[in-house]
Amino acid sequence: MTGLEAQLDAARKSREALEATFASRSSNDADIRNRLTSELAEARAESEKLRREIENLQAVAETAKAPKDGEAETAAVPSDL
């Protein structure tokens, strides 16, 4: 093998190694992206669940504040009457 052939072979091997590294990183990036997308979807679902729970609790609180059937709303009565 001549010097040029050896350099060409070394360059080819280097290129193949770089391509393999790039493919590995691309695969790793895709795995990370998929994991983060999944975690984001889970966080959004949990956020929506909590939002509905808060709305339900607010509705319960409003219902608890409302006068019950048969109860009159009490008005402020001056004490000197």
FENQUIUR-V205272 format. One record per backbone hydrogen bond with DSSP energy under -0.5 kcal/mol. NH is the residue of the N-H (numbers start at 1). CO is the residue of the C=O. If there is no record, write none. Layout:
nh;co
NH;CO
NH;CO
This chain:
nh;co
6;2
7;3
8;4
9;5
10;6
11;7
12;8
13;9
14;10
15;11
16;12
17;13
18;14
19;15
20;16
21;17
22;18
23;19
24;20
25;21
26;22
27;23
28;24
29;25
30;26
31;27
32;28
33;29
34;30
35;31
36;32
37;33
38;34
39;35
40;36
41;37
42;38
43;39
44;40
45;41
46;42
47;43
48;44
49;45
50;46
51;47
52;48
53;49
54;50
55;51
56;52
57;53
58;54
59;55
60;56
61;57
62;58
63;59
64;60
65;61
66;62
71;68
78;76
81;78
